[in-house]
Amino acid sequence: MANTAQSKKRARQSVARYDVNKARRSRVKSDVRSVEEAIASGDKNKAEAALKAAEPNLVRTAQKGMMHKKTASRKVSRLAKRVKAMST
């Protein structure tokens, strides 16, 4: 249990960051899923649009420390490669 004022504040901040991070993690997963669903459906335009929306969220998540920079880069690269490989 937090006793000092500083430890109480850190506990409050921890709860607030948890909520923000949870929302960010969920948003990234949803974005990646939407790109994968567009790829599976075979609609290249929809897949490109979904990738264009997902990429900034992945990069921002890495910048905020929620995900390693190289993990985000790898995810973007692999999704882009799959979208590019789609037939028009």
Backbone bond lengths (Angstrom), bond angles and torsions (degrees), N, CA, C in turn:
res aa  C-N    CA-C-N  psi(-1)  N-CA   C-N-CA  omega(-1)  CA-C   N-CA-C  phi
1 M - - - 1.459 - - 1.525 108.75 -
2 A 1.331 115.22 137.55 1.461 120.40 -179.98 1.534 109.94 -71.21
3 N 1.339 116.19 130.88 1.462 120.77 -178.38 1.517 112.99 -109.86
4 T 1.320 117.02 -44.44 1.457 119.63 -176.68 1.524 109.93 -84.01
5 A 1.312 114.79 163.58 1.465 119.92 178.88 1.517 110.74 -60.64
6 Q 1.335 116.01 -41.01 1.465 120.24 -179.24 1.528 111.40 -64.94
7 S 1.338 116.71 -42.14 1.462 119.11 -179.28 1.528 111.36 -69.54
8 K 1.333 117.17 -31.63 1.472 120.59 175.55 1.527 110.58 -66.76
9 K 1.340 115.39 -42.08 1.460 120.14 178.43 1.529 109.88 -63.83
10 R 1.337 117.59 -44.32 1.467 120.74 179.82 1.533 110.57 -62.01
11 A 1.316 117.27 -35.85 1.468 120.90 178.24 1.528 110.37 -65.83
12 R 1.335 116.21 -41.76 1.474 120.11 177.15 1.526 110.50 -63.42
13 Q 1.338 116.14 -44.81 1.459 120.56 -179.82 1.529 110.88 -63.19
14 S 1.312 115.91 -37.37 1.462 120.57 -179.91 1.523 110.58 -61.98
15 V 1.310 117.10 -42.96 1.471 121.10 178.74 1.529 110.14 -64.34
16 A 1.321 116.36 -43.52 1.474 120.49 -179.67 1.523 110.56 -63.97
17 R 1.350 117.71 -44.28 1.464 120.79 179.92 1.522 110.87 -65.40
18 Y 1.334 116.61 -36.23 1.466 120.88 178.81 1.527 110.03 -58.62
19 D 1.326 116.28 -45.33 1.468 120.33 -179.49 1.522 111.55 -64.17
20 V 1.326 116.81 -43.65 1.466 121.29 179.64 1.525 110.17 -64.28
21 N 1.331 115.81 -45.95 1.460 120.28 -178.78 1.518 111.95 -65.12
22 K 1.333 116.51 -37.56 1.464 121.24 179.00 1.526 109.97 -63.26
23 A 1.323 116.38 -43.48 1.469 120.79 179.10 1.527 110.30 -65.26
24 R 1.325 117.01 -41.76 1.468 121.04 -179.49 1.528 110.59 -65.41
25 R 1.332 117.05 -43.44 1.468 122.27 179.30 1.529 109.83 -62.04
26 S 1.320 116.76 -42.83 1.465 121.75 179.65 1.528 111.03 -64.69
27 R 1.328 116.51 -41.42 1.462 121.34 -179.90 1.528 110.92 -63.16
28 V 1.331 116.20 -41.62 1.472 120.25 179.68 1.521 110.13 -64.64
29 K 1.321 116.80 -44.88 1.466 120.09 179.72 1.526 110.55 -61.39
30 S 1.328 116.65 -41.61 1.465 120.70 179.32 1.524 111.26 -64.30
31 D 1.320 116.20 -41.52 1.464 120.57 179.40 1.520 111.38 -63.47
32 V 1.323 116.46 -45.98 1.468 120.56 179.40 1.528 109.79 -62.99
33 R 1.330 116.24 -41.81 1.467 120.53 179.56 1.530 110.76 -62.72
34 S 1.330 117.51 -39.05 1.466 120.08 -179.55 1.529 110.87 -66.17
35 V 1.337 117.58 -36.50 1.469 120.53 176.66 1.522 109.64 -66.18
36 E 1.328 116.59 -45.37 1.463 120.29 -179.35 1.529 112.00 -63.34
37 E 1.330 116.64 -38.00 1.467 119.99 178.04 1.525 110.81 -67.14
38 A 1.329 116.99 -38.89 1.462 120.64 177.69 1.524 110.73 -65.36
39 I 1.332 116.70 -38.47 1.464 120.54 177.05 1.527 109.75 -64.46
40 A 1.329 116.42 -43.49 1.463 121.03 -179.18 1.525 111.76 -64.69
41 S 1.334 116.08 -33.96 1.467 119.56 -179.62 1.531 111.70 -74.48
42 G 1.343 116.62 -19.81 1.462 120.43 177.70 1.519 114.13 88.39
43 D 1.323 117.85 8.66 1.472 121.76 -179.68 1.529 108.98 -93.14
44 K 1.323 116.70 101.86 1.468 120.59 -175.14 1.528 111.94 -66.05
45 N 1.329 117.87 -40.50 1.470 120.31 -179.71 1.526 111.07 -61.96
46 K 1.331 115.53 -42.91 1.462 120.64 179.47 1.536 109.72 -65.82
47 A 1.331 116.50 -40.20 1.463 120.82 179.82 1.527 110.82 -64.96
48 E 1.328 116.82 -41.81 1.470 120.35 178.95 1.518 110.89 -63.96
49 A 1.335 116.27 -41.32 1.465 120.23 179.00 1.528 110.64 -65.01
50 A 1.317 116.77 -41.76 1.463 120.83 179.57 1.524 110.51 -65.69
51 L 1.325 117.17 -39.92 1.467 120.90 178.53 1.525 110.42 -65.65
52 K 1.317 116.43 -40.48 1.463 121.17 179.31 1.532 111.00 -62.17
53 A 1.335 116.32 -32.86 1.465 120.60 178.04 1.522 111.71 -79.85
54 A 1.334 116.75 -32.94 1.464 120.89 -175.17 1.530 112.75 -78.52
55 E 1.314 117.18 -34.76 1.465 120.75 -174.20 1.530 113.56 -57.55
56 P 1.335 119.86 -48.46 1.471 118.84 179.90 1.523 112.90 -61.49
57 N 1.333 117.08 -35.93 1.460 119.56 179.60 1.525 111.19 -68.23
58 L 1.316 117.17 -38.21 1.468 120.08 176.97 1.524 110.53 -64.31
59 V 1.329 116.19 -45.78 1.466 120.22 -179.15 1.529 110.38 -64.47
60 R 1.313 116.54 -43.74 1.470 120.66 -179.80 1.526 110.69 -63.38
61 T 1.326 117.02 -39.29 1.459 121.17 177.90 1.525 110.51 -60.80
62 A 1.334 116.12 -40.46 1.463 119.88 177.68 1.528 110.99 -67.33
63 Q 1.319 117.25 -40.53 1.461 120.71 179.96 1.529 111.79 -63.76
64 K 1.319 116.16 -33.01 1.459 120.83 -179.31 1.522 112.54 -82.23
65 G 1.340 116.91 -4.25 1.453 119.89 176.85 1.514 114.68 88.56
66 M 1.311 117.39 8.51 1.469 121.06 -179.87 1.523 111.01 -78.37
67 M 1.296 115.27 -23.37 1.455 122.10 -175.74 1.524 105.97 -146.41
68 H 1.317 116.59 147.79 1.458 119.08 177.94 1.527 109.46 -67.53
69 K 1.322 115.67 145.72 1.462 121.55 -177.48 1.528 111.53 -56.46
70 K 1.316 116.47 -42.63 1.461 119.98 -178.25 1.520 111.98 -71.96
71 T 1.315 117.90 -29.50 1.467 121.22 176.32 1.518 109.55 -64.61
72 A 1.332 116.08 -46.30 1.460 120.60 179.29 1.521 110.41 -63.30
73 S 1.316 116.32 -43.86 1.458 121.13 179.82 1.528 110.70 -61.07
74 R 1.332 116.05 -42.20 1.465 121.28 179.85 1.528 111.03 -63.45
75 K 1.334 116.15 -42.96 1.471 120.08 179.61 1.523 111.09 -62.70
76 V 1.337 116.57 -45.66 1.463 121.17 179.23 1.520 110.04 -61.72
77 S 1.330 116.26 -44.82 1.454 121.07 -178.30 1.523 111.75 -61.91
78 R 1.308 116.59 -45.23 1.465 120.20 -178.34 1.524 111.76 -67.40
79 L 1.334 116.26 -39.28 1.469 119.33 177.82 1.530 110.23 -66.14
80 A 1.342 115.88 -43.32 1.464 120.27 -179.61 1.531 110.64 -62.39
81 K 1.317 115.54 -39.67 1.466 120.31 178.99 1.526 111.05 -63.07
82 R 1.328 115.99 -41.33 1.466 120.23 179.50 1.525 111.95 -68.36
83 V 1.343 116.32 -37.81 1.470 120.33 178.55 1.521 109.39 -67.64
84 K 1.320 116.71 -43.11 1.460 121.70 -179.03 1.526 111.19 -62.88
85 A 1.320 117.02 -34.50 1.467 121.82 -177.64 1.534 112.44 -74.29
86 M 1.325 116.61 -12.28 1.470 119.62 -178.86 1.524 109.95 -67.96
87 S 1.320 115.05 145.72 1.471 118.62 175.24 1.519 109.54 -79.56
88 T 1.296 117.90 146.77 1.449 122.45 -176.35 1.462 112.30 -74.73
